Every structure is written in structure tokens, then in C-alpha cells.
Amino acid sequence: MFADLLKETGNEYAAIAEEGIEAGDVTGFIGTGSYSLNALLSGSIYGGLPANKVTALAGEPSTGKTFYAINIVRQFLNDNPKGFVFYFESEAALSKQMLTDRNIDTKRLALVPVSTIQEFRTQAVKVLDKYMLEDAEDRLPMLFVLDSMGNLSTEKEMQDITDGKDTRDMTRSQLIRGAFRVLTLKLGKAKVPLIVTNHTYDVIG
């Protein structure tokens, strides 16, 4: 009876906890290329990032966040010969030569420039929805990277700049929360990890 009642919810993500929580349980790990970082993140030198979660690499500007993200991308591609990466990039900091110098297979990495939160959200969801149309056993390993969240603008902010307005966009944090509310569950269901880099700043006063 319990299982029959659960089906009545019509929620494809719902499950009896004993059977595993598809979008919640960690399904595996992605090596970072560093044993020490693997251990810090997962408790094992052979672990790393959760393979179906959002992981943030946060720090002050110019402290190596992109360097770590690229190393994880390289390790992911090395560990998954048929895998591929969508690298959403908002800083125009990467070049083909930079990736090649770090021994990254550029044939399996798509660089997706994004300038606003809305662009990232919409494009990421479209890719995930298309990916989920494939049967689970036919899906090739996929990794998302957003570098960096802190550099994303909003459509309102860009319009205000065009119009010469100096008003602060108060909708930005709400848009970020909304984007990750949608993406977190979809990523977990699809078993796709997302690495996000973000700036941190000291607050004075």
C-alpha cells in the first residue's frame, strides 16, 4: 500500500528511502588529480568530488580557482575516455593553447561563454533535459563547470548599464537561488556533477 500511495504523488524523483534516494545519495566520486584534495573532499585519497552534486571552489580573486577546475576537468576526461565537459565561462580567461598545454582533450570540451545568470540557467537546463532523454545506460559521462558565478551579470543589470543607470540590481541573489533550485535536483537525477568557482571578499565594517 505504501508504494502504491507513493506512486499517486506523480513525482518521478520520489522513492522509498530504503531503496536509495536517486537524486540525493552520492553515486560515486570524481578524482581531482590531487590525493590531498581528494582526501579533504571525501575522506579518501581515492575519492574526490561527489559525482552527482554541486561543488563550489571559492576564494579570493587570483588564488587558483580556475587552475583547480581545469585540473579536475583533465582528471575527469582521463578517467572517462568517452566522457565530455561543458565549461560555462564568464571571464574570457581560457584559450585553446592553455587547455592544450595542460594536456586536456579539447575535442571533448565545449567552451560555452555566458554573461548572465539567466543565460547559464537556460543553457544548462536545455543540455540536461536533452541528456535525460537518453536511456540511462546509453548516457556518456558528463561534467559541468561554471567559471565563475561571481562574474555573471543579470539581464536587468546589463540593460541598466545600456541605459546609463547606476542603480544596484537587487534581483541578482534571487536569480542565483532560483537557478540552483532548478539545477540541483536535475543534476542529481542525471548524475551530472557541477563545479562552480566563485569569488570571496573581506567585508570591512
TIBAVO-659123 format. One record per residue (C-alpha): residue number from 1; residue in one letter; y, z, x. Coordinates in steps of 0.5 Angstrom, whole numbers, always signed. Last residue first. Layout:
# TIBAVO-659123
     n   res   north      up    east
   NUM     A       Y       Z       X
...
***
This chain:
# TIBAVO-659123
     n   res   north      up    east
   205     G     +95     +18     +66
   204     I     +92     +12     +70
   203     V     +85      +9     +67
   202     D     +81      +6     +73
   201     Y     +78      -1     +72
   200     T     +72      -4     +70
   199     H     +70     -11     +70
   198     N     +64     -14     +66
   197     T     +58     -18     +68
   196     V     +53     -19     +63
   195     I     +45     -21     +64
   194     L     +41     -23     +57
   193     P     +34     -23     +57
   192     V     +30     -27     +52
   191     K     +24     -24     +48
   190     A     +26     -28     +42
   189     K     +26     -22     +37
   188     G     +30     -18     +43
   187     L     +35     -24     +44
   186     K     +36     -24     +36
   185     L     +37     -17     +35
   184     T     +42     -16     +41
   183     L     +45     -23     +39
   182     V     +48     -21     +32
   181     R     +51     -14     +34
   180     F     +53     -17     +41
   179     A     +58     -22     +38
   178     G     +60     -17     +33
   177     R     +62     -12     +38
   176     I     +65     -17     +42
   175     L     +69     -19     +36
   174     Q     +72     -12     +34
   173     S     +74     -11     +42
   172     R     +78     -17     +41
   171     T     +81     -16     +35
   170     M     +88     -12     +37
   169     D     +90     -18     +41
   168     R     +97     -16     +44
   167     T    +103     -19     +42
   166     D    +107     -24     +48
   165     K    +108     -30     +43
   164     G    +109     -37     +46
   163     D    +106     -41     +41
   162     T    +101     -43     +46
   161     I    +100     -36     +48
   160     D     +99     -34     +41
   159     Q     +94     -39     +40
   158     M     +90     -37     +46
   157     E     +90     -30     +44
   156     K     +88     -31     +37
   155     E     +82     -36     +39
   154     T     +80     -30     +44
   153     S     +79     -29     +51
   152     L     +73     -28     +56
   151     N     +75     -25     +63
   150     G     +72     -18     +61
   149     M     +65     -22     +59
   148     S     +64     -25     +66
   147     D     +59     -28     +67
   146     L     +55     -28     +61
   145     V     +47     -30     +64
   144     F     +42     -32     +59
   143     L     +34     -33     +61
   142     M     +29     -37     +59
   141     P     +21     -37     +59
   140     L     +18     -43     +56
   139     R     +16     -43     +49
   138     D     +10     -46     +47
   137     E      +6     -40     +45
   136     A     +12     -37     +41
   135     D     +12     -43     +37
   134     E     +18     -47     +38
   133     L     +24     -46     +32
   132     M     +26     -40     +36
   131     Y     +29     -44     +42
   130     K     +33     -48     +37
   129     D     +36     -41     +34
   128     L     +37     -38     +41
   127     V     +41     -44     +43
   126     K     +45     -44     +37
   125     V     +46     -37     +38
   124     A     +49     -37     +45
   123     Q     +53     -43     +43
   122     T     +57     -39     +37
   121     R     +57     -32     +41
   120     F     +60     -36     +47
   119     E     +65     -40     +44
   118     Q     +67     -34     +39
   117     I     +68     -29     +45
   116     T     +73     -35     +48
   115     S     +73     -39     +55
   114     V     +66     -41     +56
   113     P     +63     -46     +61
   112     V     +56     -47     +60
   111     L     +52     -48     +67
   110     A     +45     -50     +66
   109     L     +40     -48     +71
   108     R     +33     -51     +71
   107     K     +35     -57     +76
   106     T     +40     -53     +80
   105     D     +33     -50     +83
   104     I     +37     -44     +86
   103     N     +36     -43     +94
   102     R     +42     -39     +95
   101     D     +46     -45     +99
   100     T     +44     -49     +93
    99     L     +48     -45     +88
    98     M     +54     -45     +92
    97     Q     +54     -52     +93
    96     K     +53     -53     +86
    95     S     +59     -49     +85
    94     L     +61     -42     +81
    93     A     +67     -39     +80
    92     A     +70     -42     +74
    91     E     +71     -35     +71
    90     S     +68     -36     +64
    89     E     +61     -38     +66
    88     F     +55     -38     +61
    87     Y     +49     -39     +65
    86     F     +43     -42     +61
    85     V     +37     -41     +65
    84     F     +30     -44     +66
    83     G     +23     -43     +66
    82     K     +17     -47     +68
    81     P     +16     -44     +75
    80     N     +17     -37     +73
    79     D     +17     -32     +78
    78     N     +22     -37     +83
    77     L     +27     -38     +77
    76     F     +27     -31     +75
    75     Q     +28     -29     +83
    74     R     +34     -34     +83
    73     V     +37     -32     +77
    72     I     +37     -25     +79
    71     N     +40     -26     +86
    70     I     +45     -30     +82
    69     A     +47     -24     +78
    68     Y     +47     -20     +84
    67     F     +52     -24     +87
    66     T     +56     -25     +81
    65     K     +57     -17     +81
    64     G     +59     -17     +88
    63     T     +65     -12     +88
    62     S     +70     -17     +87
    61     P     +73     -13     +81
    60     E     +71      -6     +80
    59     G     +64      -5     +77
    58     A     +59      -7     +71
    57     L     +53     -11     +71
    56     A     +50     -10     +64
    55     T     +43     -11     +62
    54     V     +42     -14     +55
    53     K     +34     -13     +53
    52     N     +28     -18     +52
    51     A     +25     -18     +59
    50     P     +28     -11     +61
    49     L     +31     -11     +68
    48     G     +27      -9     +74
    47     G     +20      -7     +75
    46     Y     +15      -8     +82
    45     I     +20      -3     +85
    44     S     +18      +2     +79
    43     G     +23      +7     +76
    42     S     +26      +1     +71
    41     L     +33      +0     +73
    40     L     +33      +4     +80
    39     A     +27      +2     +82
    38     N     +28      -5     +81
    37     L     +35      -4     +85
    36     S     +31      -1     +91
    35     Y     +26      -7     +91
    34     S     +31     -12     +91
    33     G     +30     -19     +88
    32     T     +32     -17     +81
    31     G     +25     -18     +78
    30     I     +25     -19     +71
    29     F     +21     -14     +67
    28     G     +16     -14     +61
    27     T     +16     -13     +53
    26     V     +20      -7     +53
    25     D     +19      -5     +45
    24     G     +25      -6     +41
    23     A     +25     -13     +38
    22     E     +17     -13     +36
    21     I     +17      -6     +35
    20     G      +9      -4     +36
    19     E      +3      -4     +31
    18     E      +4      +4     +31
    17     A     +11      +3     +29
    16     I     +10      -1     +23
    15     A     +14      -7     +23
    14     A     +21     -10     +20
    13     Y     +24     -16     +24
    12     E     +22     -21     +19
    11     N     +25     -17     +13
    10     G     +23     -19      +7
     9     T     +23     -12      +4
     8     E     +17     -13      +0
     7     K     +13     -14      +6
     6     L     +14      -6      +8
     5     L     +11      -5      +1
     4     D      +5      -9      +2
     3     A      +4      -5      +9
     2     F      +5      +2      +6
     1     M      +0      +0      +0
***
